[in-house]
């Protein structure tokens, strides 16, 4: 009877735990309903990659692997004794998030920043991280924190400060281990190797931002960098292009072209009032009026050419 009572109690506790988990899942954040979350992580990856290229001779590429929901404890258990984790604090949100680098990321990063070209075999041993590797990781944690801060700027201005760096996942505490969180995983590729970055953001941290994250924002978050856009616009304006003024075009058969002689005059139907087509790269752009000024031919722009509209007008007139 005692064994039956114990089994019943254990079964009841298990059912309660399952019910609690389902309720937590139901009350959590659906990544699919927050389209800005993948955009935030994508921007974080691009900002990190740009910063890493400035610190090393070998190019580094960082891309988003996936964004999903999971339990904080489940994610940390997967990286036990295999990663370094930075606990970041946001004074504006009064909340904490985690950014972690797995072993492959740290070893690849150390090789890249110390000038390796990928010819030597990668480190493949289970050992604790050295002081140099930990210091390098701290530098890149600051880069990642800045990238995450910049990525959230159009949604909610905030700052992230590194509180501490942990090598034991049991000490990376930012809430209960069974609390739901959004997990963003980023992949690093450099010198023929790779590694993983993971970001853990509890649902409680993102709940106040849910409305902003559910709306697709324009401007800064549409994969645009303001400084690069201005530089690109400035350089484009300095590009030299070749313009052609076409007074008239005629169609000739191959036989007529083969019979052309040096000094032969080809009569044109155009007059001084015939509109001139101004084209760029064989693309008609403007219609112009031919004129003269100080002994030189001139063109006065009259209208912008809309090819689709002009084609329809030609079809109607036939």
C-alpha positions as CSV (number, residue, x, y, z in Angstrom):
1,X,0.0,0.0,0.0
2,X,2.9,2.3,0.8
3,X,4.5,1.6,-2.6
4,X,1.2,2.3,-4.3
5,X,0.8,5.6,-2.5
6,X,4.4,6.6,-3.4
7,X,3.8,5.7,-7.1
8,X,0.6,7.7,-7.0
9,X,2.3,10.7,-5.5
10,X,5.2,10.5,-7.9
11,X,2.7,10.2,-10.8
12,X,0.8,13.2,-9.5
13,X,4.0,15.3,-9.2
14,X,5.0,14.3,-12.7
15,X,1.6,15.3,-14.1
16,X,1.8,18.6,-12.3
17,X,5.2,19.3,-13.7
18,X,4.0,18.5,-17.2
19,X,1.0,20.8,-16.7
20,X,3.2,23.6,-15.4
21,X,5.5,23.2,-18.4
22,X,2.6,23.4,-20.8
23,X,1.2,26.5,-19.0
24,X,4.7,28.1,-19.2
25,X,4.9,27.3,-22.9
26,X,1.4,28.7,-23.5
27,X,2.3,31.9,-21.7
28,X,5.6,32.3,-23.5
29,X,6.7,34.2,-26.6
30,X,6.1,32.7,-30.1
31,X,9.1,33.5,-32.3
32,X,6.9,33.2,-35.4
33,X,4.8,36.1,-34.2
34,X,7.8,38.3,-33.6
35,X,9.2,38.9,-37.1
36,X,11.7,41.5,-35.8
37,X,13.6,39.0,-33.6
38,X,15.3,37.2,-36.5
39,X,16.1,40.7,-37.9
40,X,17.7,41.7,-34.6
41,X,20.0,38.6,-34.6
42,X,20.8,39.0,-38.3
43,X,21.9,42.5,-37.7
44,X,23.9,41.4,-34.6
45,X,25.7,38.8,-36.8
46,X,26.6,41.4,-39.5
47,X,27.9,44.0,-36.9
48,X,30.0,41.3,-35.2
49,X,31.4,40.2,-38.5
50,X,32.3,43.7,-39.5
51,X,34.1,44.3,-36.2
52,X,36.0,41.0,-36.4
53,X,37.3,41.9,-39.9
54,X,38.9,45.0,-38.4
55,X,40.7,43.0,-35.8
56,X,42.2,40.3,-37.9
57,X,43.9,39.8,-41.3
58,X,41.8,36.6,-42.1
59,X,38.2,37.3,-43.0
60,X,35.5,36.1,-40.5
61,X,31.9,35.3,-41.5
62,X,29.1,35.2,-39.0
63,X,25.6,34.1,-39.9
64,X,22.3,33.3,-38.0
65,X,21.7,29.5,-37.7
66,X,18.3,29.7,-36.2
67,X,16.1,31.4,-33.5
68,X,13.9,29.3,-31.3
69,X,12.3,28.9,-27.9
70,X,13.8,26.7,-25.2
71,X,14.5,26.4,-21.5
72,X,17.4,28.2,-20.0
73,X,18.7,25.1,-18.2
74,X,18.4,22.9,-21.2
75,X,20.6,25.2,-23.3
76,X,23.2,25.6,-20.6
77,X,23.3,21.8,-20.0
78,X,24.2,21.3,-23.7
79,X,27.3,23.6,-23.3
80,X,28.5,22.4,-19.9
81,X,32.3,22.3,-19.7
82,X,32.4,23.3,-23.4
83,X,31.8,27.1,-23.5
84,X,32.3,30.4,-21.9
85,X,29.3,32.5,-21.0
86,X,29.1,36.3,-20.3
87,X,26.3,37.6,-18.1
88,X,25.1,41.0,-19.5
89,X,23.1,43.5,-17.5
90,X,20.9,46.1,-19.1
91,X,20.2,49.1,-16.8
92,X,17.4,50.4,-19.0
93,X,15.5,47.0,-19.0
94,X,16.7,46.1,-15.5
95,X,17.3,42.6,-16.9
96,X,20.0,40.2,-17.8
97,X,20.8,38.2,-20.9
98,X,23.5,35.6,-21.7
99,X,26.0,35.4,-24.6
100,X,28.0,32.3,-24.9
101,X,30.9,31.1,-27.1
102,X,31.5,27.4,-27.6
103,X,34.9,25.7,-27.5
104,X,35.3,25.7,-31.3
105,X,34.5,29.4,-31.5
106,X,37.0,30.3,-28.9
107,X,39.8,28.2,-30.3
108,X,39.1,29.5,-33.9
109,X,38.9,33.0,-32.6
110,X,42.3,32.8,-30.8
111,X,43.9,31.4,-33.9
112,X,42.5,34.1,-36.2
113,X,43.4,37.0,-33.9
114,X,46.9,35.7,-33.3
115,X,47.5,35.5,-37.1
116,X,46.9,31.9,-38.0
117,X,46.1,31.1,-41.6
118,X,44.4,27.7,-41.1
119,X,47.4,25.5,-42.3
120,X,47.9,24.2,-38.8
121,X,45.4,21.6,-37.5
122,X,42.8,22.9,-35.0
123,X,43.0,22.2,-31.3
124,X,41.1,19.1,-30.5
125,X,41.5,18.4,-26.8
126,X,39.3,18.6,-23.7
127,X,40.9,21.1,-21.4
128,X,40.1,24.2,-19.5
129,X,40.5,27.6,-21.3
130,X,43.8,29.3,-20.8
131,X,44.2,32.9,-19.5
132,X,44.9,34.2,-23.0
133,X,41.9,32.4,-24.5
134,X,39.7,33.8,-21.7
135,X,41.0,37.4,-22.3
136,X,40.4,37.1,-26.0
137,X,36.9,35.8,-25.3
138,X,36.3,38.8,-23.0
139,X,37.3,41.2,-25.8
140,X,34.9,39.5,-28.2
141,X,32.2,39.4,-25.6
142,X,32.4,43.2,-25.5
143,X,32.1,43.3,-29.3
144,X,29.1,41.0,-29.1
145,X,27.4,43.1,-26.4
146,X,27.9,46.2,-28.5
147,X,26.5,44.4,-31.6
148,X,23.4,43.3,-29.6
149,X,23.0,46.8,-28.2
150,X,23.2,48.3,-31.7
151,X,20.8,45.7,-33.1
152,X,18.1,46.6,-30.5
153,X,18.5,50.3,-31.0
154,X,15.6,50.9,-33.4
155,X,13.3,48.9,-31.1
156,X,14.4,50.0,-27.7
157,X,17.6,51.9,-26.8
158,X,19.6,50.1,-24.2
159,X,23.1,49.3,-23.1
160,X,24.7,46.0,-22.1
161,X,27.4,45.8,-19.5
162,X,29.4,42.6,-18.8
163,X,28.9,41.6,-15.2
164,X,31.0,38.5,-15.2
165,X,32.2,35.6,-17.4
166,X,31.6,32.0,-16.3
167,X,33.0,28.7,-17.5
168,X,30.6,26.7,-15.4
169,X,27.1,26.8,-16.6
170,X,25.7,26.3,-13.1
171,X,27.0,29.8,-12.2
172,X,25.4,31.5,-15.3
173,X,22.3,32.3,-13.4
174,X,19.8,34.9,-14.8
175,X,16.6,33.2,-13.5
176,X,15.1,29.8,-12.9
177,X,16.6,27.1,-15.1
178,X,13.1,26.0,-16.3
179,X,12.2,29.5,-17.4
180,X,11.4,29.9,-21.1
181,X,13.8,32.0,-23.2
182,X,14.5,32.9,-26.8
183,X,17.7,31.3,-28.1
184,X,19.6,32.8,-31.0
185,X,22.4,30.7,-32.5
186,X,25.1,32.3,-34.7
187,X,27.7,30.4,-36.7
188,X,31.3,31.6,-37.2
189,X,33.4,30.6,-40.3
190,X,37.1,31.6,-40.5
191,X,40.3,29.9,-41.8
192,X,38.3,26.8,-42.8
193,X,37.0,26.3,-39.3
194,X,33.9,27.2,-37.4
195,X,32.2,27.8,-34.0
196,X,29.0,28.9,-32.4
197,X,27.7,31.9,-30.6
198,X,24.5,31.5,-28.6
199,X,22.3,34.3,-27.0
200,X,19.8,33.5,-24.3
201,X,17.1,36.2,-23.7
202,X,14.4,35.2,-21.1
203,X,10.8,35.8,-22.1
204,X,10.4,38.1,-19.1
205,X,13.0,40.4,-20.7
206,X,11.3,40.4,-24.1
207,X,7.7,40.7,-22.9
208,X,7.8,44.5,-22.6
209,X,9.1,44.7,-26.2
210,X,6.6,42.2,-27.6
211,X,4.5,44.9,-29.4
212,X,7.6,46.5,-31.0
213,X,9.0,43.1,-32.0
214,X,5.8,42.1,-33.7
215,X,5.9,45.0,-36.1
216,X,8.2,45.2,-39.1
217,X,10.0,48.5,-38.7
218,X,11.3,50.4,-41.7
219,X,14.5,52.5,-41.9
220,X,17.4,51.2,-39.9
221,X,16.2,47.6,-39.5
222,X,15.7,47.0,-43.2
223,X,19.3,45.7,-43.6
224,X,20.6,49.2,-44.0
225,X,23.6,50.8,-42.4
226,X,23.3,54.6,-42.3
227,X,27.0,55.4,-42.6
228,X,27.5,52.9,-45.4
229,X,24.4,54.1,-47.2
230,X,25.7,57.7,-47.2
231,X,29.1,56.6,-48.4
232,X,27.6,54.5,-51.1
233,X,25.3,57.4,-52.2
234,X,28.3,59.8,-52.3
235,X,30.5,57.5,-54.4
236,X,27.6,56.7,-56.8
237,X,27.2,60.4,-57.5
238,X,30.9,60.6,-58.6
239,X,30.5,57.8,-61.1
240,X,31.2,58.9,-64.7
241,X,28.6,57.8,-67.3
242,X,28.5,58.2,-71.1
243,X,25.5,59.8,-72.7
244,X,24.5,59.4,-76.4
245,X,22.2,61.8,-78.3
246,X,20.3,60.0,-81.1
247,X,18.7,62.2,-83.7
248,X,17.3,59.4,-85.8
249,X,17.6,55.7,-86.3
250,X,17.0,53.8,-89.6
251,X,16.7,50.1,-90.4
252,X,18.7,48.7,-93.3
253,X,18.9,45.2,-94.7
254,X,22.2,43.4,-94.9
255,X,22.1,43.8,-98.7
256,X,21.8,47.6,-98.4
257,X,24.6,47.8,-95.9
258,X,26.9,45.7,-98.1
259,X,26.3,48.1,-101.0
260,X,27.3,51.2,-99.0
261,X,30.1,53.2,-100.6
262,X,32.6,55.6,-99.1
263,X,31.3,59.1,-99.6
264,X,27.7,57.9,-100.0
265,X,25.1,60.2,-98.4
266,X,22.3,58.6,-96.3
267,X,19.2,60.8,-96.2
268,X,17.5,61.3,-92.9
269,X,13.9,62.2,-92.2
270,X,14.8,64.2,-89.1
271,X,14.6,68.0,-89.0
272,X,15.8,70.6,-86.5
273,X,12.6,70.2,-84.6
274,X,12.7,66.4,-84.4
275,X,13.0,65.3,-80.7
276,X,16.4,63.9,-79.9
277,X,16.6,60.8,-77.6
278,X,19.2,61.0,-74.9
279,X,20.3,57.5,-73.8
280,X,22.7,56.1,-71.2
281,X,24.1,52.6,-71.6
282,X,21.7,52.0,-74.5
283,X,18.8,52.9,-72.2
284,X,16.6,55.8,-73.4
285,X,16.4,58.4,-70.6
286,X,15.1,61.8,-71.9
287,X,13.7,63.4,-75.0
288,X,15.4,66.6,-75.9
289,X,15.2,69.5,-78.3
290,X,18.2,70.2,-80.5
291,X,19.6,73.7,-80.5
292,X,22.7,75.8,-80.9
293,X,24.7,78.0,-78.5
294,X,28.0,79.8,-79.3
295,X,28.6,77.7,-82.4
296,X,28.0,74.4,-80.6
297,X,25.0,72.0,-80.6
298,X,22.9,71.9,-77.5
299,X,20.2,69.7,-76.0
300,X,17.3,71.0,-74.0
301,X,15.7,68.2,-71.9
302,X,11.9,68.2,-72.4
303,X,10.6,65.0,-70.9
304,X,11.5,61.8,-69.1
305,X,11.1,58.6,-71.2
306,X,8.8,56.0,-69.6
307,X,9.5,52.9,-71.7
308,X,6.4,50.9,-70.7
309,X,4.0,53.8,-71.3
310,X,5.7,54.7,-74.6
311,X,5.4,51.0,-75.7
312,X,1.7,51.0,-74.9
313,X,1.2,54.2,-76.8
314,X,2.9,52.8,-79.8
315,X,0.8,49.7,-79.8
316,X,-2.4,51.7,-79.5
317,X,-1.4,53.9,-82.5
318,X,-0.7,50.9,-84.8
